[in-house]
Amino acid sequence: MKYTIISIITVWLLFLVGCEPEPFSNPSNEIPSGVSFIVGNNNSLGVGNDGCITINGKDSCLVELNDGNDIVELETVYTIGDKYFYGGITTYIKTHPLAEGKAQCRLYNTKYGFDTTICIVVSNGTNPGGEDPSGYIISPNNTQFSISEGTIEITVTGPKPMGTKNLNTFVLFDYGGNVIYDNTTGVYIRKQSLQLSHVGPAGYKFYNEEWDTTIRIEVLPQYSTYSEPDLDFDDTRDSIILKIGTPDSENESENTFTYLLDGPVYSYTLTIRLQNEGTLKDYDISFSDEAAKEELRKFVAERYFRCGTHNGYYIYTRGFNQTAPSPYSEDNTVLIENFIQGTVSYKNPVRSWEW
């Protein structure tokens, strides 16, 4: 089982399938016939001022810096669910200006016959004109938060009001938001309160008819009791050993093998069970230290959603963009707790729950 998260910007993130049509756009009026990609025309930056170029398209846009490696650094990320081309892909180019000059950047997609070049102009000092070309400012700049903070507030100011979209409802919960107009400065201020529900990355999108940016929000844990194994339920003994190493002990008659591992604070045991056909059945993490047993409960609670019981023990699940993920979905991670014994068991959600 793979716990998959599709990344939207690594500063400005990650991901979503099937975005609903957004109220600010009217594609039938905005997209000329035969157009497959829309590229913004403001590619002016100032040294030391990062920017983001947005390309709306029916498909992903490949990016190649032809000239100007010493002028600007580029990082390309994608979001499924384009605001103009519904079901398309928005391409974000994060730009990091290094020095004054001009860089040539190729944008292309052979499937749709799209191939063009844009010029990125970097001026010394501040951005040309002395201000952010987009006119929008997001705060705070640091979007990493400890889950212990509970709720946070993201503020965006700009020349026009903007809408929002939460791109990972498992990690973030919309706690409320409002837009006010500042008569003194002539800008709109969007204040969005978010509850930090679970540990992990999330994308939060701010947009209107001229501006579309998704920021990466990282919710950090309080507890790092152990490192969750990178295992899938189609793994075999050989692939598990390739990932983790040679087991410390093995019981061939019961198709189990064991690792004795060291975490940041506590030592723990990883026990792996295989199906008769040789693929991974399930696996346990267990602790003997009493303080670790107590911390294990908190470690799970800040990462997983409690969704029921099985044989008297609580079931926990983790999923992407699901407020209440199902323990029966192959896309989700599922575990059963036995906190009193200091153990959690990772289960395959598609095997009938006959554990």
C-alpha positions as CSV (number, residue, x, y, z in Angstrom):
1,M,0.0,0.0,0.0
2,K,1.4,3.3,-1.0
3,Y,0.6,6.5,0.9
4,T,0.8,8.9,-2.0
5,I,0.9,12.6,-1.8
6,I,1.2,14.5,-5.0
7,S,3.3,17.5,-4.3
8,I,2.3,21.1,-5.2
9,I,4.9,23.6,-4.7
10,T,7.9,22.8,-2.5
11,V,7.8,26.2,-1.3
12,W,4.5,26.6,-3.0
13,L,3.1,23.1,-3.3
14,L,1.5,20.1,-4.0
15,F,-1.8,18.5,-5.6
16,L,-5.4,17.9,-6.1
17,V,-7.6,15.9,-8.4
18,G,-10.9,17.1,-9.6
19,C,-11.1,20.8,-8.5
20,E,-14.5,22.2,-8.8
21,P,-15.0,25.2,-11.2
22,E,-13.9,28.4,-9.4
23,P,-16.3,31.4,-9.3
24,F,-13.8,34.0,-10.6
25,S,-13.1,32.4,-13.9
26,N,-15.2,32.1,-17.0
27,P,-13.3,29.9,-19.5
28,S,-15.7,30.3,-22.4
29,N,-15.0,34.1,-22.4
30,E,-11.3,34.0,-21.5
31,I,-9.7,31.2,-23.7
32,P,-9.5,31.9,-27.4
33,S,-10.3,28.9,-29.6
34,G,-7.3,26.5,-30.1
35,V,-5.4,27.8,-27.1
36,S,-4.0,25.1,-24.9
37,F,-1.8,27.1,-22.5
38,I,-2.0,30.6,-20.9
39,V,1.2,32.2,-19.9
40,G,1.4,35.3,-17.8
41,N,3.4,38.3,-19.2
42,N,4.9,39.7,-16.0
43,N,8.4,38.0,-15.7
44,S,10.3,40.8,-14.1
45,L,12.1,40.2,-10.8
46,G,14.5,41.9,-8.4
47,V,17.7,40.3,-7.1
48,G,16.9,38.5,-3.8
49,N,13.1,38.6,-4.4
50,D,11.7,35.2,-5.2
51,G,8.7,35.0,-7.6
52,C,6.3,32.5,-9.1
53,I,5.3,32.3,-12.8
54,T,1.9,30.6,-13.3
55,I,1.1,28.7,-16.5
56,N,-2.5,27.5,-17.0
57,G,-2.8,24.5,-19.3
58,K,-4.7,21.5,-20.5
59,D,-1.7,19.5,-19.6
60,S,1.7,19.9,-17.8
61,C,4.1,22.4,-19.3
62,L,7.8,21.4,-19.5
63,V,10.3,24.0,-18.5
64,E,13.9,24.3,-19.7
65,L,16.2,27.2,-18.9
66,N,18.1,27.8,-22.2
67,D,20.2,30.7,-21.1
68,G,20.8,32.4,-17.7
69,N,21.8,29.8,-15.2
70,D,23.8,32.5,-13.4
71,I,20.8,34.9,-13.6
72,V,18.0,32.9,-12.1
73,E,17.2,29.5,-10.6
74,L,14.0,27.7,-11.4
75,E,11.9,25.1,-9.7
76,T,8.9,23.6,-11.4
77,V,5.9,22.0,-9.7
78,Y,2.4,21.1,-10.8
79,T,-1.2,21.2,-9.5
80,I,-4.0,19.1,-11.1
81,G,-7.2,21.0,-11.5
82,D,-6.4,24.2,-13.5
83,K,-8.7,27.2,-13.0
84,Y,-9.1,27.9,-16.7
85,F,-8.8,24.4,-18.2
86,Y,-11.0,22.3,-15.8
87,G,-9.2,19.0,-15.3
88,G,-6.0,20.4,-16.7
89,I,-2.7,21.1,-14.9
90,T,-1.4,24.4,-13.6
91,T,2.4,24.7,-13.9
92,Y,4.2,26.8,-11.3
93,I,7.7,28.0,-11.9
94,K,9.3,29.2,-8.7
95,T,12.0,31.7,-9.5
96,H,15.0,32.6,-7.4
97,P,16.9,35.6,-8.9
98,L,20.7,35.5,-8.5
99,A,22.0,38.4,-10.5
100,E,21.0,41.3,-12.8
101,G,20.4,40.3,-16.4
102,K,18.1,38.4,-18.7
103,A,17.4,34.6,-18.9
104,Q,15.7,32.7,-21.7
105,C,13.3,30.0,-20.6
106,R,11.6,27.5,-23.0
107,L,8.1,26.3,-22.3
108,Y,6.8,23.3,-24.2
109,N,4.4,20.4,-24.5
110,T,4.7,18.1,-27.6
111,K,1.3,16.6,-27.1
112,Y,-0.4,19.9,-27.8
113,G,2.2,21.4,-30.1
114,F,3.1,24.1,-27.6
115,D,6.6,25.5,-27.7
116,T,7.5,29.0,-26.8
117,T,10.2,31.0,-25.1
118,I,9.8,33.6,-22.3
119,C,12.3,36.2,-21.1
120,I,12.9,36.6,-17.4
121,V,14.3,40.0,-16.5
122,V,16.2,40.4,-13.2
123,S,17.0,43.9,-12.0
124,N,19.4,44.8,-9.3
125,G,18.1,45.7,-5.9
126,T,14.3,45.5,-5.4
127,N,11.8,44.4,-8.0
128,P,11.3,46.8,-10.9
129,G,9.1,49.7,-9.8
130,G,10.1,49.1,-6.2
131,E,7.3,46.7,-5.4
132,D,6.1,43.1,-5.9
133,P,5.0,42.9,-9.6
134,S,1.9,40.8,-8.6
135,G,0.8,43.3,-6.0
136,Y,-0.1,40.5,-3.5
137,I,1.7,39.8,-0.2
138,I,1.4,36.6,1.8
139,S,2.3,36.5,5.5
140,P,3.8,34.9,7.4
141,N,6.7,34.0,5.2
142,N,7.5,30.9,7.2
143,T,4.7,28.4,6.7
144,Q,6.0,25.6,8.9
145,F,4.0,25.3,12.1
146,S,4.1,22.9,15.1
147,I,0.8,21.0,15.5
148,S,0.9,22.2,19.1
149,E,-0.1,25.7,17.9
150,G,-3.6,24.5,17.2
151,T,-4.8,27.2,14.9
152,I,-2.9,29.7,12.6
153,E,-3.8,32.7,10.5
154,I,-2.6,33.3,6.9
155,T,-3.0,36.8,5.6
156,V,-3.0,37.9,1.9
157,T,-3.2,41.5,0.9
158,G,-3.7,42.7,-2.7
159,P,-5.5,45.0,-5.1
160,K,-8.5,42.6,-5.5
161,P,-10.4,40.2,-3.3
162,M,-9.5,36.6,-3.5
163,G,-11.0,33.2,-3.0
164,T,-9.5,30.2,-1.2
165,K,-9.3,26.4,-1.6
166,N,-7.9,23.9,1.0
167,L,-5.9,21.2,-0.9
168,N,-5.5,18.8,2.0
169,T,-8.4,18.7,4.4
170,F,-6.7,15.9,6.4
171,V,-3.9,18.2,7.6
172,L,-5.8,21.5,7.6
173,F,-9.4,22.4,8.6
174,D,-10.9,25.8,7.5
175,Y,-11.6,27.5,10.8
176,G,-13.0,30.7,9.2
177,G,-12.0,33.6,7.0
178,N,-13.0,37.0,5.9
179,V,-12.0,39.8,3.4
180,I,-11.9,43.4,4.4
181,Y,-11.1,46.5,2.3
182,D,-8.6,48.9,3.8
183,N,-9.6,52.5,2.8
184,T,-6.2,53.9,3.8
185,T,-4.1,51.7,1.6
186,G,-6.6,50.7,-1.0
187,V,-6.0,47.0,-0.7
188,Y,-8.1,44.0,0.2
189,I,-7.0,41.9,3.1
190,R,-7.9,38.2,3.3
191,K,-7.5,36.6,6.7
192,Q,-7.8,32.9,6.8
193,S,-7.9,30.9,10.1
194,L,-6.8,27.3,9.8
195,Q,-6.9,24.5,12.4
196,L,-3.9,22.2,12.3
197,S,-5.6,18.8,12.3
198,H,-2.7,16.4,11.6
199,V,1.0,16.3,10.9
200,G,2.0,16.5,7.2
201,P,2.2,18.8,4.2
202,A,-0.8,20.6,2.7
203,G,-1.5,23.1,0.0
204,Y,-3.6,26.2,0.5
205,K,-4.7,28.1,-2.6
206,F,-5.5,31.8,-2.9
207,Y,-6.8,33.0,-6.2
208,N,-8.9,35.4,-8.3
209,E,-9.3,36.1,-12.0
210,E,-5.7,37.5,-12.3
211,W,-3.7,35.8,-9.6
212,D,-3.4,32.1,-8.5
213,T,-0.9,30.9,-5.9
214,T,-0.8,27.8,-3.8
215,I,1.4,27.9,-0.7
216,R,2.9,24.9,1.0
217,I,2.0,24.6,4.7
218,E,4.0,22.0,6.7
219,V,2.5,20.9,10.0
220,L,5.3,19.6,12.2
221,P,5.0,17.0,14.9
222,Q,5.5,17.3,18.7
223,Y,6.6,13.7,18.9
224,S,9.1,11.7,16.8
225,T,8.9,8.5,18.7
226,Y,9.9,6.3,15.7
227,S,10.3,6.5,12.0
228,E,7.4,4.8,10.2
229,P,8.8,2.1,7.8
230,D,8.6,2.8,4.1
231,L,6.8,-0.5,3.4
232,D,4.1,-1.5,0.9
233,F,1.8,-4.5,1.0
234,D,3.2,-5.8,-2.3
235,D,6.7,-5.9,-0.8
236,T,8.4,-9.3,-0.5
237,R,11.0,-10.5,1.9
238,D,13.8,-9.5,-0.6
239,S,12.4,-6.0,-1.2
240,I,11.9,-5.4,2.6
241,I,15.5,-6.4,3.3
242,L,16.6,-4.1,0.5
243,K,14.8,-1.2,2.2
244,I,15.6,-1.9,5.9
245,G,18.5,-4.4,6.0
246,T,19.2,-7.8,7.3
247,P,16.8,-8.9,10.0
248,D,18.0,-9.5,13.6
249,S,16.0,-12.7,13.8
250,E,13.7,-14.8,11.7
251,N,11.1,-17.5,12.2
252,E,10.7,-19.3,8.8
253,S,7.9,-21.6,10.0
254,E,5.7,-18.6,10.9
255,N,6.9,-16.4,8.0
256,T,8.0,-13.6,10.4
257,F,11.2,-11.7,10.9
258,T,12.2,-9.0,13.4
259,Y,14.4,-5.9,13.5
260,L,15.7,-4.2,16.7
261,L,15.9,-0.5,15.9
262,D,16.9,2.7,17.6
263,G,14.8,5.8,17.4
264,P,15.8,9.4,18.4
265,V,15.0,8.5,22.1
266,Y,13.7,5.0,22.4
267,S,14.6,1.6,21.1
268,Y,11.8,-0.4,19.5
269,T,11.1,-3.6,17.7
270,L,9.7,-4.0,14.1
271,T,8.1,-7.3,13.5
272,I,7.1,-8.2,9.9
273,R,4.7,-11.0,8.9
274,L,4.4,-12.4,5.4
275,Q,1.6,-14.0,3.5
276,N,2.0,-17.7,2.5
277,E,2.6,-16.5,-1.1
278,G,5.5,-14.3,0.2
279,T,4.1,-10.7,0.2
280,L,3.8,-8.5,3.2
281,K,0.8,-9.3,5.4
282,D,1.2,-6.8,8.2
283,Y,3.8,-5.4,10.6
284,D,4.1,-4.2,14.2
285,I,6.0,-1.5,16.0
286,S,6.4,-2.2,19.7
287,F,8.1,-0.6,22.7
288,S,9.1,-1.9,26.2
289,D,9.9,1.5,27.8
290,E,6.9,2.8,29.8
291,A,7.6,6.4,28.8
292,A,7.7,5.3,25.1
293,K,4.3,3.5,25.5
294,E,2.7,6.7,26.8
295,E,4.3,8.8,24.0
296,L,3.2,6.3,21.3
297,R,-0.4,7.2,21.9
298,K,0.4,10.9,21.3
299,F,2.6,10.1,18.2
300,V,-0.4,8.3,16.6
301,A,-3.0,10.8,17.6
302,E,-1.2,13.7,15.9
303,R,-0.8,11.8,12.6
304,Y,-3.9,9.6,12.4
305,F,-7.7,9.8,12.5
306,R,-9.5,7.5,14.9
307,C,-12.3,5.9,13.1
308,G,-13.7,2.9,15.0
309,T,-12.7,-0.3,16.8
310,H,-11.7,-3.8,15.9
311,N,-11.7,-6.6,18.6
312,G,-11.7,-3.9,21.3
313,Y,-8.9,-1.8,19.9
314,Y,-9.1,1.5,18.1
315,I,-8.6,1.7,14.4
316,Y,-6.6,4.7,13.1
317,T,-6.3,5.9,9.4
318,R,-4.4,8.5,7.5
319,G,-5.3,9.6,4.0
320,F,-4.8,12.5,1.6
321,N,-7.4,15.3,1.4
322,Q,-10.0,13.4,3.4
323,T,-11.4,14.8,6.6
324,A,-12.4,11.3,7.8
325,P,-10.4,8.7,5.7
326,S,-11.8,5.2,5.3
327,P,-9.9,2.2,6.8
328,Y,-11.0,0.2,3.7
329,S,-9.3,2.3,1.0
330,E,-6.1,1.0,-0.5
331,D,-4.8,4.5,-0.7
332,N,-4.9,5.0,3.0
333,T,-2.6,3.9,5.9
334,V,-4.3,1.9,8.6
335,L,-3.2,0.8,12.0
336,I,-4.6,-0.9,15.1
337,E,-3.5,0.3,18.5
338,N,-2.6,-1.6,21.6
339,F,-1.2,1.3,23.6
340,I,-1.2,-0.6,26.9
341,Q,1.2,-3.1,25.5
342,G,3.1,-0.4,23.6
343,T,2.3,-1.7,20.2
344,V,0.7,-0.5,16.9
345,S,0.0,-2.9,14.0
346,Y,-0.1,-1.7,10.4
347,K,-2.8,-3.5,8.4
348,N,-3.7,-4.0,4.8
349,P,-7.0,-2.2,4.3
350,V,-8.2,-4.3,1.4
351,R,-7.9,-7.8,3.0
352,S,-11.4,-8.2,4.4
353,W,-10.3,-7.2,8.0
354,E,-9.7,-10.9,8.9
355,W,-6.7,-10.1,11.1
